[in-house]
Structures are given as structure tokens and as C-alpha cells.
Amino acid sequence: MGLLFKGKEELELDSLIARLESNMSNNYKDAAQADFHELETAMDEMIASGRLKGRAKSRYEAKRTAYQEKLRGYSHKDQKPFWT
């Protein structure tokens, strides 16, 4: 789907996903986790208010599930120091 045909909600979610991807690629684990939680909150609010539905809802729910799997255990807290 082209950029011209996306609604305001989809553009907002795409912006959050772009920020999440950027933080993941730069290994900013805590920031990526925060971005994911912000994405989840925004999606839940949009779905509850009926602003995100149909194919767009299905597409973004699939993306949320994929990021949930990618971010499981993705934290600096789980990382061991190199000197141990």
C-alpha cells in the first residue's frame, strides 16, 4: 500500500516502527523496548476506539507479534559483562 493511501493512524504506527527499527539496528536495547511498549499502547488505543480496523489492524497485529518475538530477552540486563 502506498504512502498516499495510508491513514493518520497508520502513519503514526509506521513512525513508531521506524524508530523501533532504528534503535534495534543501533543496539539501543532499552530504547527499543520502550518504543515497543509505546507501539503496543498506541495500537491498543486505536483498536479500542475503532480507528484501526480491517486489513490494517491485521497487518499491524502481525507486526506486533513479530516484534514481540524479536524483543524477547532483548535487554542489556541479560547481557554478561565481557570481563567475566
Protein Blocks (a to p, Z undefined) as FASTA:
>chain_A
ZZklpcfklmmmmmmmmmmmmmmmnopaklmmmmmmmmmmmmmmmmmnopagcjllmmmm
mmmmmmmmmmgopafklpccfkZZ
